[in-house]
C-alpha cells in the first residue's frame, strides 16, 4: 500500500461513504492542479499571504463543508471536513491550514449563533465571499483562556471591544473575526466572564499587523489583531453573554483538534512517501537502500505510526458525526497524530542524510510545517492533562455529545 494512497485505504472504508470517496478524489485533483504548482512561489516568498488558493477553495464551497444546505453549505459533516484538510495537507500544509482556520469559527456559529445570525454570515461563507477567523489567543495570556485580558463593555445598544489577539489563523484573509473578550468584572468565574463577538474586519479601530512569516506554513497568515475601542452592534454577540468560554472550548475540541490531526496526517503521509521513494531509487551495493534491513526497520516504524495516526484521525471524527461522546478521542488524535508525525519526520531527516538539508528539497518544508501542529488548540501537555481527566473519569463537559443534536448533517 502506498504511503500516500490516491484512493482511500481499506482501513478507512468503515468510516467513508460513496460521497466521501468522491470528495477524496476531488480534493486530490484540486491539490494536484491548483496547489502543487503554487508551492514553489509560496516557499520563495514566505512574507506573502497566499490568497489565490484561498479563493479557489472558496469557489469549491469547502469553507462551508459542515454548513447546512439551508444556508448554502455542503452539509457533509466532520469526516468530509477531515478528508479535505488531510488530502490538501498531503500536498501543502499551508493551504490546508488556510482551509481549516475558517472551519473553526464556522463551527462556533453553527452551534451558538441564532438563526438570524447564521443566515447573515454562513451563506457568505458558503458562496466564498467571506472567510472567518477565531481570535482567542493573546500576547500575555497565550492560549490560557482564563487569562484573557481583551475587554468588551456595553455602550447603549453596542459593545466596545479593546485588546490584542495573536497567532490568529487567516488574520489577513478573514472578512470577520470571532473575538472572545472579557465582559465581567475581575473575580467573576471564567465560565461566566467571557463573551464571543463577531467583528467585521473593516470596523474602525480594528487593525491587522503586517504579515510576518513563521518557521513553516509559508503563505498562511497567523497574525496579530489590535482592537482599539471597536464598536459592534448588540446582535453581533455569538451565544449568550458570559458564554465565551463554551464557544472557545467547544470550537477547539470539536474543530481545532481534529483539523490539526488531519494536517499532521497529511504531512506524515508525504514524509513516508517521500522517504520510501528516495530509498527505493538510491543505489547501494548492486541494489538500493530500500534493501538494507536496518533502513527497512526504520521505514517499518514510520509506516506503523502513519497507519495508526490515520485510523485515529478518521475514527474520532466518525464518532463525532454519529453524535457519540468522543472528546477524548479527538484530543488523542491531535496529540498522537502530531507526535507520531514528528517522530517519522525526524527519522526521515536522518535517513536522507545531508540531502535532507537542501532547502529546495521537499523534506525540509515538511519538517518546518509539522512544527506548527503542536501549539494550536493546546500543546502536548494540555492534551495529556485532558486525557488524564478521562482516565480518572473526572466530569468535564462532553461537547461532542452535548452539541450532537445541533449537527445539521445528522
N, C-alpha and C positions, 0 to 999 in steps of 0.2 A: 504494500500500500504506500503510495506516495505520501511524503510528509506534508505536502500542500495539495490535497486532493481537489480535482476540478469538479468532482461530484461528491455529495455528502458521504462520508464513510459509513459502512453498515452499522457501526456502534451508535450512530446518531439517529437511525431510522425510527426508533420508538418515539422520538420527540418531534419528528417532522411530518408534515402533511405534504400533499402534492403541491399545494400553494407555496409552502416553504421551499421546496426544491426548485420551483420556478424562480423564486426570489433569489436563491443561491446562484443560479445561472445568470440572472440579470445583474447581480452585484459583481460577479466575476467579469462579465463582459464590460460593464461600466468601468471597472477598475483598470482593465487592460486598455480600453480605448481612450479614456479621459484622464485617468490619474497617473498611470505609469509614465506617459510622455512628459508630464509636468514635474516629475520628481527632481530631475537634474536642475531645473530652474529654481525649484524651492530650496534645494540644498545650496545652490550657488549664491542665493540672495536670502539668507536667513532673517534679515531685517524686514522682509517684505511679507505682508499678510496675503495669503492665498485666497483670493475672492472668487476666481473663476470656478474652481472646483466646488465651492460652496453654492454658487449659482446653479451649477449643473445638477448637484444633488437636490437642491430645492425644486428644480424643474421636474425631477422624478417623483416629488411628493414624499421623499423619505424622511424629512423632518417631522412629518405627521404620521409616521408608521403606526403609532399607537393611538392616534386620534380617531374618534368615532366617525363613521361615514356621514353622519348628520351634520358634522362640521367640516366636511370635505376631506377627511383623512382616510387612510387605508384600512383602519380598524383591524390591524393584523396581529397585535399583541407583542409580548416580550421575546418569544422565540424568534419571531421575524425581525425584531429590532436587533437581537444578538447576531443574526445572520448578516445583516447589513454592516454592522460595525466590524464584525470578525472578518468578513471577506474583503472589505476595503482595507482593513489594517494589514492583511497579508501583503498588500502592495505598498500602502503608505499609512503609517500610524498617524501622521499629521492630518491627513484627510479624514481618517476615521475619528480623530479627536474633534474635528470641526462638526461632524455629524452628531456625535454623542453629547456634545456640550449643550446643544439646544434641546435634545431629548429629555434632559433632566428637568428644566423649568416647565416644559410641556407636560411632563408627568405631574408636577405640582399643580398646574392649572386643572388637569383632569380630575384630580382628587379633592381640591379645595376651592376652586373658583365657583362662582354662581353660574347659573345657566346663561345669564346675560353676558357675564364676563367671558365665558367660553365662546359665545357667539361673536364677541368683539375681537378676540385675539386669535383663536385657533384656526378659523378659515384663512386668515392671512399667513399663518404658518403653513397651512396645507397648500396654498397656491404659490408659496415660495417668496412672498413679498415681505415676510417678517421672520427674522431669526431672533432667538432669545438667549439670554444668559441668566445664570443664577448667581447672585452676589452675596456670599456669606462670609468668606474668609477676610480677615483684617490684618493690618500691619503689626499690631501689638498682640492681638489675641490668636493669630494664626487660625487654625481650624477649630479652636476651642469655642464652641457656640455660646457657652455660658459667659465668655469674656467679651462678647460683642459690645463695642462702645458707640457705634453709629446710633443716632437717636432720631426719633420721629415725634413731633409734637403737634397737637391739634391747633389749627388756626381757622376758626369758623367751620366752613364746610370742606376745608382742605387739611392736609398734613404737610408739615415742613420737615424734610429729611436732611440730615447733615452727618457727614462722616466719610471714611475712606474704606475701600474694599480692594483687595489684591488677589493675584492669581485667578482672575476671572476669565474662564474659558469663553472664547468668542467675543471678548471685550470690544474688539474693533469691528466686528461684523454685526453685532446684535442691534436691532432697532428698538429693543426694550429690555430692561433688566429687572429680574425679580429680586428685590433687595430686602434683606432681613435686617430690621433695626429694632432698637430698644424703645419701648413705648411706656414702660412703667418706671417708677422711682426706684432708686437704689434700695436693695434689701428685699425686693419682691422676688419670689422664686422664679428661676429661669423658665420654668414650664409655663409661666403666665406673663413674662416680662417682654417677650419679643413678638413682633408682628411682621408679616410679609406684605410688600407693596410692589406693584408693577409700575416701573418708572421708565417712561419713554426716553430714548437716547437724546432727543432734541430739546428736552426741558431745560430752561435756563438754570444755571448753577451746576449742571452735571458736566463734568469734563473727563475725558479719557486720555491718560498719559500716552506719550509716543510709544509705539511698539518696541519692545526690547526682546530680541530673540533669546530663547533658552538654550540649554545644552543640546536638546534634541527637539523633535516635533517642529522642524523648521517649516514655516508657512502658517502655523497655528498660533493664534494670539491668546495669551493668558495674562492680561494686563491689569492696570490699576484704574479704579474709578474713584473720583473725588466728587462728593455731593456737598455743595455749599448752599444751604437753605433752599433746597429744591422743593417746590410746591407741587403736590399731586392731589387730585380730587379724592374725596372720601370713597368713591366707588372703585378706586384702584387698590383698595385693601383686599388681599387674597386670603380667604379664610376669615376666621373671626379675629377680633382684636385680642392679642395675647396668645395666638395660636402659631406664631412664627417658628417656635422650636419644633412643633409637629411637622410643619411644612418642610423645614430643613432636614430633619432626621429621616422622615419617610422618603423624601426625594433621594437622599444619599443612599439609603439601603435598597430601595426598590429600583432605582435607576442608575445612580452613580457607580455603585459597586459592580453590578453585572455588566455595565458598559465598559468599565475598566478591565474586567475579566476578559471581555471579548477582544479588547485591544491587545492585551497581553497574549491571548491565544493567537491572534493574527501574527504578531511579531514572532512568537515561538515557532509557528509553522514555517515562517520564512527563514528563521535561523536554522532549523533542522534541514529544510530542503536545500538551502544554500550550502551547508556543510556536507551533506551527503553527496551532492553533485560535485563538489570540489574533490572529495576523497576518491570518488569513482573515476575521475578523469586525470588524477595526478599520478604519473608513472613512478614505480618504485620496485626494484628487484624483479624485472621482467613481468611485473604485474602492476597493480595500482595500490595506493594507500588504503583503499577500502578492503583489501585482502589481509591487512595486518591485524591479528587478533587483538592487540592492545587498543587499536583505534576502533575496531568494531565494538569492543566493550564500552568505550566512551559514547559512541553513537547509539548503542542499545539503551544506555541510561537516558540519553536525550529523548529518544523515541518513547520510552516508558513514561517520562514526565509529560511529554506532549499529549499522549493518548489519555492520561489521567486528567490533565487540565481541560481537555476538550469535553470529556464526559461531565466534569464538574460544572463547566460554564453552561452547557445546554440542559443538563438535568435540573439545575436550580431555576432557570427561567421557565422551563416546562412546568415545574411545580407552581410557579407564580401564575402562569396562565391558567392553571387549573383551580386557582383560588385556595391553595393549600398553604398552611403556615410553613414558611421556608426562609425566614430572615437569616438564620444561622448558615443555611446553605449558600445564600447569596454572599454573605460575608466571607465564607470559606472559599468560594470560587474566586473572589477577588484576591484574597490573601495568598492562597496556594498557587493560583494562576500566575501571579506576579513572581512569587518566589521561585517557582519551577522554571519560568521563562528566563529569569536572571541567571539561574544556575546553568541552564543549557547555553545561554549566550556566552557565559564565561568559558564554558567548555569549548564552544565553537571558536572563540578568540584564540585559545591555546592550540586547538587542532589546526588552525590556519597558519600558525607561526607568524613570521614577520609580515606575511601578506595581509593579515588582519589589520595592520597598522596603516595601510594605504587609505588615505582619506577619500579616495574615489571609489573604493570597494564597498559594496552594499553592507557588509557586516558591521562596519564602523557606524553607519547610520542606525542599524538595528540595535547596536549596543547603547547608543545615546538615547534612542527613543524609549527603550524599555525602562530607563531610569524614571521616566515621567509617569508610570502607572503605580508608583509606590506611595507618594504623599497624598494624592487626592482621595476624598471620601474616607479618610482615616489611614494612618500609617499602619505598618505591621503590628506594632504594639497595641494600637487601638483595636484592630481586628481580633487579636488574641484575647484581649480583655473581654470583648463581647462574646467570643467563643467560650471563655471560661464561665461567663454568666450562664450560657446554655448548659455547660457541663454540670453546674451546680443547680440547675433548674430554677434560677432566680428570675422572678417575674418582670420581664420587660414587655412593652407593647409589641405584639406581632403585627407589624404593619402589613405584611403580606396577607394575613388573614383579615385584619380589620378593614382594609380597603378593597378586598376582593369583590365585594358586591357592587362596587363602582366601576369595575373593569368593563369597558364597553365592548370588548371582544368576547366576553363570556356568553 
